[in-house]
Amino acid sequence: MDYIALWGGPHPILTDSGGYQVFSLASRRVISEQGVRFQSYLDGSVHELSPELATDIQAQLGSDIAMVFDECTTYPATAKETRESMERTLRWAARCRERHAYLAGNPAGAGSSMTTPGQVQFGIVQGGFYPELREASASGTVALDFDAYAIGGLSVGEPTMAMYEVVGQTAALLPPEKPRYLMGVGMPDDLVESVARGIDLFDCVLPTRNARNGQLFTRSGPISIKNSIFSDDERPLDEECLCYTCRHFSRAYLRHLYMAKEITSTTLNTLHNLHFYLDTMRRKQRGYCVGQVRNVPASLPPKVLPPAVTKSPVNMKFVSRI
């Protein structure tokens, strides 16, 4: 079955390269110039992943957007460790770019197929929390002329303000005419702050993972639906939300489903959180058009948010597309 076609419909599908997933297997992997050798957490079997193989797999999957294979550094990491990792990521990025160009020019060649003609490839800027390394990574990655650029290596345990600072500094180094993607972020207020710093695109497990665990986002702030105070609460999760869950079910019923461990709880909670995130971004987009991005908070009442470190223009053509 063509899962990409089934899931994507008219919307673009992005696949990751596996770099972060390998990062999460720190005790089970060995990194070399060739790539990564790691053990499966399921059965202990050994696997290898290289920049070329990561590119081939994404070409075969048929996604619209493919990511380069990168190495994500831990937090904290020394300047020496971060530099070595960043420079390796640049060399891997060049190999990914070369392989992707070859596959695009030879769709049926070399035992691999580019199943989505026109698949684009995003480069990833690393460099940890060292401004000079972020600058070097951005310069080297931009020189490879990717279709768009991602900021990686964040949301790995660092303080929130440190993340905002790196986002602002790095976004300002990237071409304003190409999309800028912040990987693995984040909470609703993180989206607000990052859009103000020039970010166009996000991905994060939070809305779905938190939904499964009973945390639901509203304009009044997050709520934990398992709390007993919602036992007889006949109000919707969010009075202003137009999602299917809020239009049809009460907080009391959603709590009942969660406490009863009904699979419907996961479905309804996920629908709501995803709608909330999408609605937050739509409101940010409208706010940006009138110069009010940071005055459109993810939750109400608005929090006092720290000032943006760097103002970068948002790629509105790309934002409006998604």
C-alpha positions as CSV (number, residue, x, y, z in Angstrom):
1,M,0.0,0.0,0.0
2,D,1.2,3.5,-0.8
3,Y,1.1,5.0,2.7
4,I,2.6,8.3,1.6
5,A,-0.3,8.8,-0.8
6,L,-2.8,7.6,1.8
7,W,-1.6,9.9,4.5
8,G,-0.6,12.9,2.5
9,G,-3.5,13.6,0.2
10,P,-2.9,17.1,-1.2
11,H,-0.5,18.1,1.6
12,P,3.3,17.7,1.6
13,I,4.8,14.8,3.5
14,L,8.2,15.2,5.2
15,T,10.4,12.3,6.2
16,D,13.3,12.5,8.6
17,S,16.7,10.9,7.8
18,G,17.0,8.9,11.1
19,G,19.8,11.1,12.5
20,Y,17.8,12.1,15.6
21,Q,16.5,8.6,16.0
22,V,20.1,7.3,16.1
23,F,20.9,10.1,18.6
24,S,18.2,8.6,20.9
25,L,20.1,5.3,20.8
26,A,23.3,6.8,22.3
27,S,24.2,3.6,24.3
28,R,23.6,1.4,21.2
29,R,25.4,3.2,18.4
30,V,28.9,3.9,17.0
31,I,29.4,6.9,14.8
32,S,32.1,7.0,12.1
33,E,32.8,9.0,9.0
34,Q,31.0,6.4,6.9
35,G,27.8,6.7,9.0
36,V,26.3,5.1,12.1
37,R,26.2,1.5,13.2
38,F,23.6,0.7,15.8
39,Q,21.7,-2.0,17.6
40,S,17.9,-2.3,17.4
41,Y,16.2,-1.7,20.7
42,L,13.7,-4.4,19.8
43,D,15.9,-7.5,19.2
44,G,19.5,-6.3,19.3
45,S,20.1,-6.8,15.6
46,V,22.8,-4.6,14.1
47,H,22.1,-2.1,11.4
48,E,24.1,0.5,9.5
49,L,22.9,3.9,8.2
50,S,24.9,6.2,5.9
51,P,24.1,9.5,4.3
52,E,23.6,7.7,0.9
53,L,21.3,5.0,2.4
54,A,19.2,7.6,4.3
55,T,18.8,9.5,1.0
56,D,17.9,6.3,-0.9
57,I,15.3,5.3,1.7
58,Q,13.5,8.6,1.6
59,A,13.5,8.6,-2.2
60,Q,11.9,5.2,-2.1
61,L,9.3,6.2,0.5
62,G,8.2,9.0,-1.9
63,S,8.0,11.9,0.5
64,D,7.7,15.4,-0.8
65,I,10.5,16.7,1.6
66,A,13.6,14.7,2.5
67,M,16.0,15.6,5.3
68,V,19.8,15.2,5.2
69,F,21.4,12.7,7.5
70,D,22.9,14.6,10.4
71,E,24.5,14.1,13.8
72,C,22.6,15.8,16.7
73,T,24.9,16.7,19.6
74,T,23.9,16.3,23.3
75,Y,23.4,19.1,25.8
76,P,25.7,20.1,27.2
77,A,28.6,19.3,24.9
78,T,32.1,20.8,24.7
79,A,33.1,23.1,21.9
80,K,35.5,20.4,20.6
81,E,32.8,17.8,20.6
82,T,30.3,20.1,19.0
83,R,32.8,21.3,16.3
84,E,33.7,17.7,15.3
85,S,30.0,16.7,15.1
86,M,29.1,19.9,13.2
87,E,31.9,19.4,10.6
88,R,30.9,15.7,10.2
89,T,27.3,16.8,9.6
90,L,28.5,19.2,6.9
91,R,30.5,16.4,5.1
92,W,27.4,14.1,5.4
93,A,25.2,16.9,4.0
94,A,27.4,17.2,0.9
95,R,27.1,13.4,0.4
96,C,23.4,13.5,0.8
97,R,23.1,16.4,-1.7
98,E,25.2,14.6,-4.2
99,R,23.2,11.4,-3.9
100,H,19.9,13.2,-4.1
101,A,21.0,15.0,-7.2
102,Y,22.0,11.7,-8.8
103,L,18.7,10.1,-8.0
104,A,16.7,13.0,-9.3
105,G,18.6,12.8,-12.6
106,N,18.5,9.0,-12.8
107,P,15.1,8.1,-11.3
108,A,15.5,4.3,-11.9
109,G,19.3,4.1,-11.4
110,A,21.7,2.6,-9.0
111,G,19.1,0.2,-7.4
112,S,17.1,3.1,-6.0
113,S,14.1,5.0,-7.3
114,M,12.9,8.5,-6.8
115,T,9.2,7.7,-6.5
116,T,8.2,11.3,-6.1
117,P,9.5,13.4,-9.0
118,G,10.4,16.9,-7.6
119,Q,11.2,15.7,-4.1
120,V,13.0,18.5,-2.3
121,Q,15.8,18.1,0.2
122,F,16.4,20.2,3.3
123,G,19.8,20.9,4.8
124,I,20.2,20.9,8.6
125,V,22.2,23.5,10.6
126,Q,23.9,22.2,13.7
127,G,26.5,23.7,16.0
128,G,25.0,23.4,19.4
129,F,25.1,26.5,21.6
130,Y,28.2,28.0,20.2
131,P,27.4,31.0,17.9
132,E,30.6,30.7,15.9
133,L,29.9,27.0,15.2
134,R,26.3,27.8,14.2
135,E,27.6,30.5,11.8
136,A,30.1,28.0,10.3
137,S,27.4,25.4,9.9
138,A,24.9,27.8,8.3
139,S,27.5,29.1,5.9
140,G,28.6,25.6,4.9
141,T,25.0,24.3,4.6
142,V,23.8,27.3,2.6
143,A,26.8,26.8,0.2
144,L,25.3,23.4,-0.8
145,D,22.2,25.2,-2.1
146,F,19.5,23.1,-0.5
147,D,15.8,23.7,-1.2
148,A,15.3,24.9,2.4
149,Y,17.0,24.8,5.7
150,A,16.3,23.3,9.1
151,I,17.7,24.3,12.5
152,G,18.6,21.1,14.4
153,G,20.1,20.2,17.8
154,L,17.6,22.1,19.9
155,S,15.0,21.0,22.4
156,V,17.5,18.5,23.8
157,G,17.3,19.6,27.5
158,E,18.6,23.2,27.2
159,P,16.9,26.2,29.0
160,T,14.1,27.8,27.0
161,M,15.8,31.1,26.7
162,A,19.0,29.5,25.3
163,M,16.9,27.8,22.6
164,Y,15.3,31.1,21.7
165,E,18.6,32.8,21.4
166,V,20.0,30.2,19.1
167,V,16.9,30.2,17.0
168,G,17.0,33.9,16.5
169,Q,20.7,34.0,15.7
170,T,20.6,31.0,13.3
171,A,17.5,32.0,11.4
172,A,19.1,35.4,10.6
173,L,21.9,33.5,8.9
174,L,19.6,31.6,6.5
175,P,18.3,32.8,3.1
176,P,15.0,34.7,3.7
177,E,13.6,33.5,0.4
178,K,13.7,29.9,1.4
179,P,11.7,28.1,4.2
180,R,13.3,27.8,7.6
181,Y,12.3,24.8,9.7
182,L,12.8,24.4,13.4
183,M,13.1,20.7,14.2
184,G,11.5,19.1,17.3
185,V,9.8,22.2,18.8
186,G,7.6,22.5,20.7
187,M,5.1,23.9,23.2
188,P,2.5,26.5,21.8
189,D,4.4,29.5,23.2
190,D,7.6,28.2,21.6
191,L,5.8,28.4,18.2
192,V,4.9,32.0,19.0
193,E,8.4,33.0,19.9
194,S,10.0,31.1,17.0
195,V,7.7,32.6,14.4
196,A,8.7,36.0,15.7
197,R,12.3,35.0,15.1
198,G,11.7,34.0,11.5
199,I,10.7,30.3,11.6
200,D,8.2,29.0,9.0
201,L,7.8,25.3,9.8
202,F,7.8,23.0,12.9
203,D,7.5,19.4,13.8
204,C,6.9,18.0,17.3
205,V,5.4,14.9,19.0
206,L,4.0,17.1,21.8
207,P,0.4,17.6,20.5
208,T,-0.1,13.8,19.9
209,R,2.0,12.4,22.8
210,N,0.4,14.7,25.3
211,A,-3.0,14.0,24.0
212,R,-2.5,10.3,24.6
213,N,-1.4,11.2,28.2
214,G,-4.5,13.3,28.8
215,Q,-2.9,16.8,28.5
216,L,-5.0,19.1,26.3
217,F,-4.1,22.6,25.1
218,T,-6.7,25.4,25.3
219,R,-6.6,29.2,25.0
220,S,-6.7,29.3,28.8
221,G,-3.7,27.1,29.1
222,P,-3.2,23.3,29.2
223,I,-5.4,21.1,31.2
224,S,-5.1,17.5,32.5
225,I,-8.3,15.8,31.6
226,K,-7.9,13.1,34.2
227,N,-8.3,15.6,37.1
228,S,-11.5,14.9,39.1
229,I,-12.6,18.5,38.8
230,F,-13.8,17.7,35.3
231,S,-16.0,14.8,36.4
232,D,-19.2,16.8,36.0
233,D,-18.0,19.6,33.7
234,E,-20.3,19.8,30.8
235,R,-18.4,22.5,29.0
236,P,-16.3,21.8,25.9
237,L,-12.5,21.8,26.3
238,D,-12.2,25.2,24.8
239,E,-15.3,27.4,24.3
240,E,-13.7,29.1,21.2
241,C,-12.4,25.9,19.6
242,L,-14.2,24.6,16.5
243,C,-12.7,21.2,16.4
244,Y,-14.8,18.0,16.2
245,T,-14.1,17.1,19.8
246,C,-15.1,20.5,21.2
247,R,-18.2,20.7,19.1
248,H,-19.5,17.3,20.2
249,F,-18.2,16.3,23.6
250,S,-17.9,17.7,27.1
251,R,-14.9,17.7,29.4
252,A,-16.8,15.2,31.7
253,Y,-17.2,12.7,28.8
254,L,-13.6,13.1,27.7
255,R,-12.5,12.4,31.3
256,H,-14.7,9.3,31.4
257,L,-13.2,8.0,28.2
258,Y,-9.6,8.7,29.4
259,M,-10.2,7.1,32.9
260,A,-11.9,4.1,31.2
261,K,-8.8,3.7,28.9
262,E,-11.1,3.8,25.8
263,I,-9.1,4.1,22.6
264,T,-11.6,6.8,21.5
265,S,-10.0,9.0,24.2
266,T,-6.8,9.0,22.3
267,T,-8.5,9.8,19.0
268,L,-10.6,12.7,20.3
269,N,-7.8,14.2,22.4
270,T,-5.4,14.0,19.4
271,L,-8.0,15.6,17.1
272,H,-8.3,18.5,19.5
273,N,-4.6,19.1,20.2
274,L,-3.7,19.0,16.5
275,H,-6.5,21.4,15.7
276,F,-5.3,23.7,18.5
277,Y,-1.8,23.7,17.1
278,L,-3.0,24.4,13.5
279,D,-5.3,27.1,14.7
280,T,-2.4,28.7,16.7
281,M,-0.3,28.8,13.5
282,R,-3.2,30.2,11.4
283,R,-3.6,33.0,14.0
284,K,0.1,33.6,13.9
285,Q,0.0,33.9,10.1
286,R,-2.8,36.4,10.2
287,G,-1.0,38.3,13.0
288,Y,2.2,38.4,11.0
289,C,0.3,39.9,8.0
290,V,-0.7,42.9,10.2
291,G,2.6,43.0,12.2
292,Q,1.2,41.5,15.4
293,V,2.8,38.1,15.6
294,R,3.9,38.4,19.2
295,N,0.6,39.9,20.2
296,V,-1.3,36.7,19.3
297,P,-0.5,34.4,22.2
298,A,-1.1,30.6,22.0
299,S,-3.0,30.8,25.3
300,L,-5.1,33.3,27.1
301,P,-4.5,35.3,29.2
302,P,-1.3,36.2,27.4
303,K,2.0,35.6,29.2
304,V,4.8,38.1,29.3
305,L,7.1,36.7,26.6
306,P,10.8,37.5,26.4
307,P,11.9,39.9,23.6
308,A,12.9,38.4,20.3
309,V,16.6,38.2,19.9
310,T,16.7,38.7,16.2
311,K,13.9,39.7,13.8
312,S,14.0,37.8,10.6
313,P,11.4,38.0,7.8
314,V,9.1,35.0,7.6
315,N,8.8,33.3,4.2
316,M,5.1,34.1,3.8
317,K,4.8,32.3,0.4
318,F,5.7,29.1,2.1
319,V,3.6,29.7,5.2
320,S,0.5,30.4,3.2
321,R,1.1,27.1,1.3
322,I,0.9,25.0,4.4
